[in-house]
Amino acid sequence: MKVYEKIAAVTAELSRIGIAKDSKNAQQGYAFRGIDQVYGALSPLLSKHGLCILPRVKERTVLERQTKSGGALFYTTLLVEFDFVAAEDGSKHTV
């Protein structure tokens, strides 16, 4: 099954290049990695190694609550599975 080789290859390269904490939270002042930085680092590695990540929503719940000012506030929770699929042989690992 090639999927585990592909995951290991992407992980190895990502550990070498890393993802810097270039974004800063203005209120609490801590540094963090933004989702765009993560996608930007992962995308070329996934492509290079022939690894696809396919999300699947298993469950979705939405709660509507009222804000202090009387407006609507929506809480959405998703239960998601991700298939890691090796393009080379179609093997997959689900998380």
C-alpha positions, 0 to 999 in steps of 0.5 A, spaced: 500 500 500 503 506 497 498 511 501 503 510 507 509 511 503 506 517 500 504 520 507 511 519 510 514 522 504 510 528 505 511 528 512 518 528 511 519 534 507 514 538 511 518 537 517 524 539 513 521 546 511 516 547 517 511 552 517 513 559 520 508 562 525 508 568 521 501 571 523 499 574 530 493 574 534 492 582 535 488 581 542 492 576 546 499 577 542 500 570 540 503 567 534 500 562 530 500 559 523 494 561 518 490 556 514 492 559 508 500 558 510 498 550 512 495 549 505 500 553 501 506 549 504 502 542 503 499 543 496 505 542 492 508 536 497 501 533 496 502 534 488 509 532 488 508 525 492 501 523 488 497 524 495 490 526 495 486 528 501 478 527 500 474 530 506 467 527 507 462 530 512 459 524 516 454 529 520 452 536 520 449 540 526 447 547 527 444 551 533 442 558 532 442 562 539 441 569 540 446 574 541 446 579 547 444 584 542 438 580 539 441 578 533 442 571 530 448 567 532 449 560 528 454 554 531 455 549 526 459 542 528 461 537 523 463 530 523 468 529 518 472 523 515 478 524 511 481 519 506 488 520 504 489 516 497 495 514 493 494 516 486 499 511 484 495 505 486 489 507 489 490 505 496 487 509 502 487 511 509 481 514 513 482 518 519 
